[in-house]
Amino acid sequence: MKQLKPYMLVTQLVVLLLCATPVYSDQSPRELVRDTSTQMLVTIRKEKSAIDQDQARLHELVAEIVLPHFDFVRMGRWTLGKHWRSASVQQRKEFAGEFRALLIRNYSRVLAEYADAEIDYLPFTMKDGDTRAKVHTELTPSNGIPVSIVYSLHRTKNDWKVYDVAVEGVSLVTNYKSSFASKIRKDGLDQLINMLAANNKGAGST
């Protein structure tokens, strides 16, 4: 699947800002992004030796501390669009599992390279009662060129969850939606799931 460079960057960097710090109902989305990014960077640096010896450790960290902050049901529903509505329960379950594995794979590939990046948190406003929010950040890697990353979150019963990420205006959900729709039109949903499964399995064996 052909993907834009900004989009690939966001799939690799979003994990820096989303980890499993305990989430409190009175914590704003901006506070969540700020506080958890700090803990994530500390964790990566602390685990550097273990990660260098075995990349599977980084995969484990991503699975443990990133995924709980994503709303995969909403992401899956929006990514597949009309195909989600027509999918069986089993197809939805299988797609969600492979989609999670895909994100873990992308995040883990270069995550450690950005452990020393600087993150700026731009001004944030939210009214009482808002159930959606966008957190604007700028990430400056070692090359000194800042990258705009925007996190879209929605409020659930107990916390905030991410349902989309955009870098330089390129949406995670929109990009996957386009590439997945093309595959589904050509070969069907089951073949998309099989392709993701094969790619994830192949990547895991390398």
N, C-alpha and C positions, 0 to 999 in steps of 0.2 A: 504494500500500500504506500503510495507516494504521499509524503507529509511535508508540510512547510517547516522550515528551520525554526521559526519562533515557537511553533507548536511542539516540536521535539524538545526544545529547551524547557517548556513548561512541564512536560511530562517528566523531565529529569529533575526539575528544581522544586516543584510544588511541595514535595515531602519536607523540604527544609522548614516549612511554616506550619506543618500539621502533624502533631504528635500527641501522645496520650497523656498529657497533663490532665488531672481531674478537672472536669468542666462544671462550673457552678452556674445556676440559673441567672445570677446577677452579673455575670461576666459578659462584657460586650464582645462582639465579633473581633474588633480591633485588639482588645486585650487578649483574647484567645490566640490570635495570630502572633502577637508580640511575645507573650509569655511562653507559648509552646515552641516557637522557633528557637528561642534561647535554649530551652531544654534539649531540643533536638540537636542543635549544634554541639552542645556539651557532650551529648551521648555519642555522636559520631567520633568526636576527638578522643573520647575515653576508650572507645572500642576500636580505635584505628589499627592496633596490632592484630587483633582478632580478625578484623575485616580484611587486612592485607593478606593474612594467611588463608582465609576462607571466605569467599564472597557470599557464600550461603548465609553467613552471619548477618550480612547487610540485608539480605532478603528477609531474614527472620525479624530484624528490627523494623523494617518497613511494614511487614504484615502485622506486627504487634502494636506499633505506635502510630501508624498512619491510617490504616483502613477503618478503624472505628470512627473516624471523623468524616468519612465520606458517606453520602446517601446513595448507595449503589442501586437501590430500587428506582429512585427518581432519575439517576443518571442513565440507567439501563432503559427505562421507559422513554426518556427523551432521545437517547441515542438511536434506538431502534424505531422510534416513531410509530407509524401504523403497524409495523411488523411486531412490536411488543404487544399490541392489542390482540393480534391474531395468533400469537404464540401460545403454546400449551404451557402449563405450569412447569413441566419438566424442562421444556426449552428455555424458559425464563431462568430457571435454577441453573442450568448448565451454562447459559450465556453469562450470567452474573459471576459464576465461578471463574470462567476463563477471562472475563473482563478484568476481574481483580488481579488475576495472575499476570495479565498483560501489563497492567499499571505497575505492579511490583517489579516486573522485569525492566520496564523503562526507567523507573525511578532508580533502581539499584545500579544501573549500568554506569552512571557517572556521578552518582550522588556524592561520593567521598571527595571528588575533585572540587566541589563547591563548599566544602566545610569552612573555608576561610573567607567566604564572600560576606560583604557588608549589606545589611538590609535596612532600608529607610522606610518608616511607616508614615504615610501621608495623612493629612488631616481627615478626620472621620466624623460624620454626623449621623445621628439616628434618632428618630422620634419615638416616644413611648408608644408601645403597642405595635411597632413595626415587626413584621415576621420575616422580612428579607433584608439583606444588607450586602453591600459590596465593600471590601477592604482593599484599598489601593496601596501597593508597595512598590519600591524600586530596589532591585537587587544589583549590586555592583560586584562582578567577578574580578579576578586578578587582572584582566585586560583593561579594566577601568571603564568599560562601556556599560552604563546603566541599562537595565532591562525593566520595563514596566510589567508588573504582574498583578492582576486583579482577581480576587477570590470572591465568588458569589456564594453566599450562605443563606440558609433558611432555618427558621426556628422550629424545632420539634417540641415535644412535650417537656423535655428536660434540658435540652442543650441546643447548640447550633451545629449544623452539619453543612459541609461543602457539597454543592451540586454542580459546580462548573468552575473552571479556571481559565483565564485568558492572559496571554502574553503578547504584548504589542498588538492588541486587538484581535488576536486569533484565539477562538474559543475551543477548549478541549472537546466539549460535547458536539459542537457543530462540525469540527474536523472529523471526528470519529463517525458521526452520523452520515457524512457524505461518503466516506470510504466504505463503511459497512453497507450502506444502501446499495452501492454499486455491486458489491459482492452478492448481496441477497437477490437483486434483480437478475443477476446472471446465473447463480447456482442454487439459491434458496437459503433459508435460515440455518438449516442443519449443516450445510456445507460451510457456512461462515463459522459456526461453532466448532466444527471439525478442524478447520484451518487454524483457528486460534489455539485449539488444544494441541495441535501438532507443533505449532510454532513455540508455544510455551514449554512443551515437553522437550523439544530440541534445544531450546535455550537453557533449560535446566540441566541438561546433560553435558554442557560445555564448560 
